[in-house]
Amino acid sequence: MPAVINQAAWLDKVNTPLEVRDAPMPTPTTNEIVVGSYAVAINPLDYHMQDAGVFVQHCPTILGCDVAGEVHEVGTGVTRFKKGDRIIGHCINLVSGRPSDGAFAHYTIVPDDKAAILPDHISFKDGAIIPFAFEAAVCTLSVAKSEECLPGISIPALGLPYPTLKDRKPATGKTLVVYGASSSIGSMTTQIATATGISVIGIASARNHDLVKQCGAVHVLDRADSNLVAQVVDAVKGSKSDFIGIFDAVSTPESYSQDIAILEQLGGGHLACSHPPPTENVPPNVKTGMIFAMNDVVNPAWREFVTEALKKGVLKCLPPPLVVGRGLACVQDAIKKCKQGVSGRKLVVEL
C-alpha cells in the first residue's frame, strides 16, 4: 500500500498568502485522533491570525479550526472513535501552536474530547460549520470563572447550565440578547442558549430574521432600525424574566454604543463580546469580557450533546454553508471572502 501523503495550506509568515505544499503526516498521541479532512470551514479568526498574527505562536504554521471528515488513526486512550468514523472536530492550533493541529490540511489532529460523531444524514460540508461556533457558544454561556484571554481582557463568566436534549421550552426564567444572531457564533449561541432553556432575543439584518427564528429566538429585531434600543428594552421587559445581558457577535463601535444604551436602561448585566470589549462609558454595573473559543468546560457538551442533538434536530447546521471551492488552494480565497463580509452563511472549502 502506498504511503499516505499529507498536504496543507501553510502560513510561512504573518501577513503573507497561504502556500499549499507537503506537510508531515500527523501522529496521534494519547487522547488524540487523526482526521482525514473532507471539508473545512472559515472563521474571522483565520484572517486575524493570518494578517495580524493574533494568537500565532510561530511560523510556519497551519491555521483553521473547523474540520469534518473520517477518522484515519486513533491514539492511545481513545475509546469514543475508531478508524472510518465520520466526525466533526475543533482543531486547537489556536492554543497549542502545533502545525499538526490546524484544520487547513488533508490530515489533522483533533483532541478526542473536541470531536463528535457526525450522523450519516448530515453532509461533511454542513457538519464543518459546527465545531468552532459550538465551542465559542458554550464558552460564552457556561464558563463560570473569569480569566484573562489577552493582557488586561477577561473572558465573560456567565456560568449558565449546559444545553440539554430534554424539553427545550424556556425553563430558566432568563433572557439573553444576541446581537448579530445570524452570524456563525451568533446563530450557534442562539441555538445553545435555547437548548439551555434561555429565551433569546435576536438582533439581525431583516433578510436573516427567518434564519434566527430557526435557531430558536423568541423575538428577532432589525439591527438597522433607528429605534432598536427601545425595541430591545421593551422586548426584554415584556419577557418578564431575569435579564442576563448581551452577547455581541458583531462587536463594533456602533454595536457597543447600542449595547451600553440597552444595558443602562435595563439596570446592567453581562456584555460578552467576540472582540475586545468597550472600555469607555461602560457603567459600573456592566460586566464586560471577550469570549475565547477554547475551554475544557465545553468537553462534556461535546461528549454528551452534539451527536444526539444533531440526530434529533435540536442542533442545526446553521447558518448554512456556502462552498467556495474544492481543494486547499481555495482556502486563501475563502479567507479573503470572509474578510470582505458574509451574511447569513458560513464559508466552507471541500477537500
Beta strands, then each sheet from edge to edge (+ up, - down):
strand 1: 6-11
strand 2: 19-23
strand 3: 32-41
strand 4: 61-62
strand 5: 66-74
strand 6: 86-90
strand 7: 107-111
strand 8: 115-117
strand 9: 148-150
strand 10: 153-154
strand 11: 174-179
strand 12: 199-204
strand 13: 219-222
strand 14: 242-248
strand 15: 269-273
strand 16: 286-290
strand 17: 321-326
strand 18: 346-350
sheet 1: 2+ 1- 4+
sheet 2: 7+ 3- 5+ 6- 8+
sheet 3: 7+ 3- 18+ 17+
sheet 4: 9+ 10-
sheet 5: 13+ 12+ 11+ 14+ 15+ 16+
end
